[in-house]
Amino acid sequence: MPLTPNATLPRRQLLLSAAGAFTAAATKAAAMPAGITITRLTTGPAAVRMIGGETPATELWTYDRLAPGPIIRLPQGKPFHAAVENRLAQSTTVHWHGIRLPNAMDGIPGLTQKPIPPGGRFDYAFTPPDAGTFWYHSHDNGLEQIGRGLAGALLIEEAVPPTVDRDLVWTLQDWRLDPDAQIVPGFDNRMEAAMDGRVGNTVTINGRLPATLAVRAGERVRLRLLNAAIARILALRFEGHRPVIVALDGQPCDPHEPADGRILLGPAMRVDIMLDMQGEPGRTYQVVDDFYERLSYTLTRLAYDQATPLRPHPLAATRQLPPNPVPRPELGSAVLQEVRLQGGMMSGMGRMMGGGTWAINDRSMTGDGSMSMPPLLRIARGRSCILDFRNETAWWHPMHLHGHSFRVLSRNGAPVPHDAWGDTVLVRPREHVRVAFVADNPGTWLLHCHVMEHQDGGLMTTIDVI
């Protein structure tokens, strides 16, 4: 099967440097007198011109008829209210991914709220404690609803933002399109579900097939990378440049260059980078995704104008982002919980309880969650916990914990450097990964793989914080 870009689809020039103007127009948030930010989101079908040229518009499911949904920018530590109206022909919810919010606002059908029926409405309200790059998406029939477009960026702004020349967002989405740019049906392919999941043939940036990003020599760009795909893993290389990672899943880390020059993004993961534009005026540099062996492609290009460099040397301002108020786990007294990831093609799932293709510790929680299933762990509020992921499968799993952020401790016994945090950790085949968090947020929280077929097929459980 051909992979990105789809050779049958014409490419269109897209000036991504206009993202700032798009953000201002798309964000439907207004400051209220009492310090509350309020927004309204409406889910429903819409035709979106993702490809351009003579290619027809693509029929998607959207927030506010936009793909991706409107970029929501909020101040850190200030109350937020979102009224969501559902105009789809099926129920939906909104999950505010990565936000440490009250359990009742987490957007999980049957667990934290009743699904929003067609024609219905639900009001979400929370105060985001952390600054950073987050996102929102459906968590009801998420495989198809995210796969058809229900996702958007959620940016919580620092009280004192870093010094950069531009702050850009790339919401990366993966689509399986036919030659008329329509979504190919068949989100329930059982063979794909037992392997990598539904990997598409077209990747878009901010809802458009990308061509170039216009840049100027000497500028510094904060680039927020968000993988909103349902299965595709990305490994991005910036030809001729040295990106510096400054945040993972919204949480600041020690600024550092990626070890092998590749920025690895599993589904649901975010990476903030600082990119000093030190290329030659008038030259163009590729941004390549080479995660899948022998299927490397050019995602986009950095196109330098002919102008005199903005400054002769890289900006001297610090790249370090201000810390968030995330509690640090006490490792010496932490509860240790083994999390065995099981299943997939050729695994022999007959012993699993729940009838799924995938399982955690021999139990499969399928669909959007079998909430009668016992939790993986019950832990007292305020205790520290180490999750000991052991991937017994031949496949990659981005494991996401709701309601908390965790510190990534080690991979195969080797310490992870740079004070890395996250809410989603990419666990390689046969890999052993440990993360730790403080269970300070009461409620029943999902822990699941964010390859959506893997979640639907049983790679999901819950943790009770009591």
N, C-alpha and C positions, 0 to 999 in steps of 0.2 A: 504494500500500500504506500503510495507516495506521501511524503511528509512535507512539512512547511518549507517554502510556501507552495501552495497549490498551483501547479503550472498552468491549469486551465483558467485561472483567475487573473485578470490584468492587474498590474500594480499601479498605485496612485501616489503621487507626491503628497506628503503630509508634513507641514511645518509644525513640528512638535513644540517649537519655542513659543507658540501661541497658547500653550497650555495654561498659562496664568490668566489670560483673558477668558478662556473656557471655564476655568475654575470660578471666576467671579460671576460669570453668567449662570453657571449651573447650580451653584450652591444656593439652596433655598432656606437660609437661616437668617434670622433677624434678632438682634439683641432686644430683650424685653426690659422694661423699667426695673423689675425686681432682680435683674442680673441673670435671668433664665434665658437660655437660647432655645428657640422653638423651631422645628421644621416639620413639614408635612411631606410624606412620601406616598405615592400611589402606584401600586403594582398593576400591570396590565400589558397586553400585547401591543407591539408597535413595529413598524417597518423602519429599519435603520440602514443607512447607506454606509456599510463598512468597507466596501471594496472600491467603489467609485467607477468612473468611466461609464461604459454602456451596461455594466452588470446590474441586474435588478437589486433593489434594497432587500435586506435580509429580514425575515420575520422572526422577531425575538420576543422574549418576555422581559419587561423592563421596569425600572423605577422611574417614574415621571417621563416615560417615553425616551429615555436616554440609555445608551449602552457604552460604557458602564453607567451605573446610576450617578446622580449628582455627587460631586465631591463635597463632603460635609467637613467644615473646619470649625473647631470648637476650642475655646480657651481651657487650659488645664485647671481643674479644680472648681469649675463653675457648673451649676445645674443645667441639664439638657432635657428637653421634652420632644418626643417624636410621635406624631399621630400618623399611623400607617393605615391606609385604606386599600382594600383588596378588590381589584377589578379583574382578577383572573377567573377562569372557570373552575378552579380548584382551590382548596385552602392553602394558606401559606403562613409563615412567621418570619421575623427578622432576628438574626443572631448578630450581636455586636462583638465581632471576633477580636479577642485579645484584651477587651476591657474588663477590668476587675470591678464588676458591678454587682448589685443585689441579685440573688438567685431568681427572683420572680421576673426579672427583666432580661433573662438570658435567651429567651426566644426558642425554647425547646418544646415542641408540641407534645402534650400528654404528660410532661414532666414539670415544666415551669409555667405553662399557660395552655389554654385551649387554643387550637388552631384558629386563625382568622378565616371565617368562611367567605365564599364569594359574596361581595357586597358588604362585608363586615369591616370593622375597624378595631384597632388595638392601640392603646397609648403606652409608649415606653417612656420611662423617666429614670435618669441616673446622673451621677456626678462623676465624670472621668477623673480618676486620681493621677493618672500617668500621662505625660506628654509623649508623642511619638506617632508612628504610622500604624494605623489599624484599618479594619474594613468591616463592612456589613454585608450580609448575604442571607438567603433563605436557608432555613433548617427544617423545612417540611418538604418531603420529596426533593431533597437537595440535589440529588444526582441530576435530575432533569431540570429543576428550576435554576440552579446555578449554571448548568450546562446550556440553558437557553438564555442566560444573560443576567439573572438576578444577583448582582454584586456591585459594590461601589466602595470607594476609598473613604475612610474616616480619619481625619488628621487632627490630632490634639496638639495645639501649639504651645511651645515653651513660653514661660513668662519673659525670658530673655533668650530670643532665638540666636542661633549661631550666625556669624558674619559670612554671608555668601552673596554672590551676585544674582543668583536665581535659585528658586526652590521649585523643583519639578516633580511630578508624579507620573510614573509609568504603571498603569494597571494592565497587566499582561493576561490575556485570555486566549484560550485555545478552543478552536471550533472544528468540527467535522462538517465541511460544506460540500454540496454538489456543484456541478459546473454553473448553475444559476445562482450560486451564493446562498442557497437555502440549507438549513440544518438537516443533515441526514438523520432519519429516525432510527430507532433501535437502541435506546439507552439501557436495555435489559439484556445485552449480549452476555450470555453466561460464560463463554470462553474468555472474553476480554476481562470479565469480572474476576476470574480466577488467576489473572496474570497482571499486566500493567494497568488495567483499566482502560477507559475510552480516551485514547490519545488521538487528537484531531489532525487535520492537515493544513490548518491556517492559524497563525498566531497574530493577534492584533495588539497594538499599544493604544490605550485610551479609546478603544472601540473602532480603530481604523487600521487598515493594512499600512504599515509604516514604510517610509522610504528614507528620509533623512531628518536629522535634528540640526538646525542651524546653530552654530556656536561661534564664539569669538576667542581668539588666542588671548591668554592671560586671565580669563574669567574663572571663577570658582562656582561650581554648580552643586547644590545638594540635590541628589537624585534619589527619590523614594521608589524602590522596586517592590511591587506587589504581585505575587503569583496567584491569580484568581481562577486558575484552571481547575478542572475537576480531577485530572489525573497527570497531566504533563509536568515533568520535572525539567527545570531549566538550569543550564550552566553557562553563564555569560562571560565572554572575554571581550575586553575593550582594547582593540588593537592600538598600539602606540601610546597607551595611557596607563596610569597607575592608580586605579581607584582605591580609596581608603574607606574601609567599612567603619561606620561610627555608631550603628545601632542595629540590633537584631530583634525582629518582632516588636518593634517600638521601644525596646529597652536599650539605653546607651551601653556601649562596651568600650574597652580600650581601643582607640583608633589603630587600625592595622590593615595591611594589605593582605588579600586572600593568599593563602599559602602557595597555591599552584597557579595563581592568576585568574582562576575561575570563581565566579560568584554563584554558589549553588543555592537554588530556590526550589524547594518542594512545594506542592500545592498548599496554599494558605500562608506560606511564609513571606516575611517582608525583610528587606535589607535596605538600610539607608547608607548611601555612600557619598563621600565628598570627591568630586572630580575636578582636578585642576587642569584646565585646557591648555596644555603645553605643546600642542601640535603646530604644524606649519600653516600660516595663513594661505588660504586657497586650496589646501589639501583635504581629502576625504579619508576617513578611517572607519573600518568596519566594526560593528558590534555583532559577535558571532555566538550562537547557541550551539554547543557541541556535546550536549549531554548524551544523546543516543548515538551509539557507535555507528559510524559510516553514514550518519544522517545529519551531519553538520549543515547549517544554513546561516545566511546573513539575516539577522533580525532587523537591523537598521544601520544607518551610517551617521557619523559625526562629520558634518560638512562645515569646514572653516571658511569664513568670509575673508576678503582681502584686506580688511581693516588692520591698522596698526594694533599690535597687542595692547590689551587694556592695561596691563602692567608687565614689566620686564621679567619679574620673578613671581613664583607662587605667593599667594596671599599669606601674610605672616600670622593671621589670626588663628587661634586654637581650633582644632577640629573636635575637641572633646565636648560632648553634649552634657548639659546639667543632669545630675542624677534624679531618678524618680524615687518616690517613697515606698519602694518595694522592700518588705522585710527580708533580711538575709537568714537563711536556714542555719540552725545549730546542728552541725553534722554529727557531733559526738553523741547526742541524745535522740537523733532522728529515728523514726519508725522506718524500717526497711521493707519495701513491698516489691516482690518479683512480679514482672509483667512479661509473660511469654507470648510472643506473637506467633500465631500458628496458622497453617492452612495454605490455600492456593493450589494451583495446578500440580497434580502428581503427589499430593501430600497425604492422601488417605484420611479423609475427614470423618470416617465412620464413628470414631470414638467421641466426637464433639457433642456437647449438650446444646441443643437449640437448632440443629439442622442447617447451619450456615456453611458457607464455603470457607470462611475465615473464623478465627476464634482468639480469645485472650484467656489463657489459663484453662483451656479445654471448654470454654463456654462461648456460645455465639449469641450476641444480641443483634438481631437483624432489623432491617428497615430503619425507621427513625427512633427505634429504641423499644425494647420489651421491658417496661418499667417495673414489672413484677419480679424481674430477675434480681437475686441478691447482689449487693454492691461488691466490687472487688475489694474494697477497704472501707472500714469505718474508723475515723480518726477524730480525736478531740480537737476542738477549735484551739488554735494557737500552737499546736505541736508541729514540729518539723517532720518532713517525710522525704525519703529517698525512693524514687521509682527506678527500679532496676530492669530496664528493657532488655530482653533477650530475643532477638529476631531469629526464629527457627525456620524461616521461610526463604525462598529464593528471590524475594521481591523487596523493593524499597517501600518504606512506610513512614510518611510524615505524621507523627503522633501528636495530637492536639489535646491539651488539658483546658477545660473551661474554667473561668472564674479566677484564675491564678496565673502568675508568671513564675517560671522556675529557672534556676541556675543550672547550666549544663556542666556536669562535673568531669566526666571521663568518657572515652571511647576505647573499648577493648583494653581497659585498664590504664590507658595513658591519659594524664590530666589534659583537659581542654583549656587552652590559654585565653587571654584577653578578657577575662571576666564575662564570659558569654552567657546571656540570658535568652529566654524565649517563652512562647506559649505553644510552639510547634517544633518538634525536633525530628530531623530526618534520620531514620535508622536504616542503615544499609543492610543488604542481605547477610545473614549470619553474624551480624554485628551485635556487640554488647555495649549499651549506652546507659549511663546513670545521670539522672537529673534530681534536683532537690528543690523543695519549696516549703513555705510556711503555710499550713492549712488554716488561714485566718479568715476565710470567707465562708460562712455557714450555708449549708444547703446540700442538695444532691447534684453533683457535677458530672458531665460527660467526660470521658477519656476515649478518644477514638482516632482511627486513621483518617486523614483528610483526602486520600484517594477515595472518591465517593462510592465507587463500587465495592471497595473493601469495607467501608463503613456499613453499607447496606447488606453486605454479605456476612456480617457478624463480628468485624474487628472493632468492637465497641463495648464499653463497660461504664460503670459509674463509681464515683467515690463520694461517700457521705462524710461531710464535715459537721460534727455535732457539738 
